[in-house]
Amino acid sequence: TNLEKLQARLAARQLREQEKRRQREQRHAEREERRLRREEKLQQIQIRAEEHERRKSERAAAAQCRADDKMAAESRKTCQWLLGLVLAQLEHLRRTAVKAAQKAAQKARAEQKRAAQKARTKQQKIMKKRWGIQELPEGLEMEQLQGQDF
């Protein structure tokens, strides 16, 4: 009958609508699930990127520390080398000064000997002229002889 047909069509329509609703809800749930998975993946990617950046930063800091240590060691070596150079130069200058002083003292002694020899020679000439004496007896000086007659 018409009523039964109408009820059957209504029931079929309700089933179709119910099926459409169920499919719509299922699609919505699947979309939501995909969105959640995407967000989770993005969070994981972000966490990995942050971890990567942190490790990269730590490596860079460690490399910088090593470079700073190396530069400091090189600076120390350079300073020690320069200090050694300066000390060697000072030692050289000291030795040169000592040698120069010794040479000057030796020269002064030689000059003093020459002057003494010159004075003796002059004294001997004077004695020879005045008194006819070739050499002064030891311990006797020219001043002691003045006023004496030979």
Secondary structure, DSSP 8 states (H G I E B T S, - for coil): -HHHHHHHHHHHHHHHHHHHHHHHHHHHHHHHHHHHHHHHHHHHHHHHHHHHHHHHHHHHHHHHHHHHHHHHHHHHHHHHHHHHHHHHHHHHHHHHHHHHHHHHHHHHHHHHHHHHHHHHHHHHHHHHHHH--SS--TT--HHHHTT---
